[in-house]
Amino acid sequence: MARTSLQRLSEATRSLREQDLNDPALKPRPGITNAIMDVARAEIRRSKRIILGSTEEGTTEISEQALSALIRLAATAIPGVHSRRCHIEVRSSDPSPAGEDPRSRGTADAGPHLIINLRVAAAAGIDIPRTVQTLRQEISSAIPAGAGIRAEIINITVEDLYDV
């Protein structure tokens, strides 16, 4: 009895779904996908900003989302790793004496100090410590190449294993 009732429900659902697919009144208007993507992109633009540098002419910033995308892209180069969440902490450089700009001293401390916290899933059977070290090196190279800054600390957490 229950099986018959569920079968009738399944048939009714299938029929309604097919009607909806063919109903011109339910078709999205042209450009709706672009409008939705514009809203999504606007939300991304509102993310936290990281100052890359400042001069008298202005400031150069990068969004946390863009830097996270750069980090995730670096992770795709490592076989057996799927990146998940990426959180970036920014610590400003040490205060300079009496208003001195740290960039004028030419020290490595100029600019933001980034602490990257990346969570990944790893393929079952890989050498996790070696793979994580390779990933850390890849990220350490990708950030300066893509954004012109460096990460002070790169924390990687393997939070799951997956089957290949």
N, C-alpha and C positions, 0 to 999 in steps of 0.2 A: 504494500500500500504506500509506504513512504517513498519507495523507489519510483513508483508510477507518478506520484505527486511531484517529485523532483524532476522527473523526465519532462512532465508537462511544463514546469517552470523553466527548464532549460530551453525547450522549444519556443516558448513565448519570448524569452529573452533574446534568443537568436533571431527570431522574426522581427522584434523591435529594433535590434541592432542593425539588421539589413535595411529596414525602412529608413532609419536615421541616416545611414550611409548614402542613400539615394534621394533623400529629401533636399531639394535645392534651397529651401528656407534655412536649413541647418549648415549649409556650406559657409565657411569663413569668408569674409570679404577679401578682395585682393589687398595684399600688403599687411595683413594682420600679423604674419610671422615677423616681418621687419619691425612692426610697431612693438611687438613683445620683446624682441631682441634689443631694441633701443632702450626700453625700460630696464632690462637686465644689465645692459652696459652702463646705464646711468647709476645703477646701484653699486656696481663695481667701482666706479669713479669716486664714490664717497668713502672708500676705505681709508684707513690710517695712512698718512704720508710719512716718508722717510726722507729727510733732507740729505742730499748727496753732496751739496756744496753751495756756498754763497759767495757772491762777489758784489761789488758796487752796482753792477748791471742787473743783478737779480739772483734768484735762488733756483737751484735745480733739485727737483724732488722726484721720487718714485713711489708709487702706491704699494702697499703691502701685498695686494693681490698680484701685481705685476712681478714683484720679487718672488712671491710664492710660486708663480707660474714658471719662472726661470729655474727655480730649485726643482720643481717637479719634472721639468723637461730634462734637467741633468740626471735625475733618477731613472728616466726611461732608457738612458744609455747603459745601465747596469742590468745584465741578464739576471732574472730571478728575483727582481724587486718591483713591487707595485707601490708607488707613493700613495699616501692617504692624506691625513691632515698635516698642515704646515703652519706653525705659529712663529712669528718673528718678534723678538723683543729688541727694543732699541735703547741703548744707553748712550747718552752723550759723552763726548770726550771729557777728560779731566779739565776742571776749570783752569784757565790761564791766569798768570799773574797780572794784576792791574789792567784788565781789559785787553790784554794781548790776544790776538787771533792765533789759535794753535796752528793753523795752516802756514802762518808766516814763519814758524820755527822749523818747518819741514820735517816734523816728526811723524812717525807711523801712527800716532794717536789722533791725528787730524781726522775729522769726520766721525760719523756714527759708529758705535761699536754694536755689531749685530750678534744676537744670540739666536740661532736657528734651532727650532724644535720640530723635527720631522718624524712622523709616524709612518711606518711602512709595513707591508705584508711581504713575506719572503717565501720563495718556493721551498717546498719540503726537500730536504736532502742537500741543500747548498751549505757551504762553509760560511756560516753567518758572520763570525768575527772578521774574516777576510773580506767578505762581500760588503759589510758595513764600512770597513776601512776604505775600500775602493770607492764606495758611494761618497764618503766624507771627502776624499780627495777630488772626486768629480765636482762636487758642490763647491769646494774651495777654489777650484779653477773657474767654474761657470759664473760665480757671482762677480768677481773682478772683471772678467771678460764681457759680461753682459751689462753690468751696472757701474763699474768703475770703483767699487768699494770692496771691502773684504769682510768676511764673517770672523768674529773673534772666537766664538764657540759654536760647534755644530753638534747638537745632541740628536741621536737617532735611536728611536725605539722600535724594535720589531714587535708588533702587537698581534700578529697573526701569521699562520702558515697556510699556504694554499697548495693544492696539487697541480702539478704541471700537466 
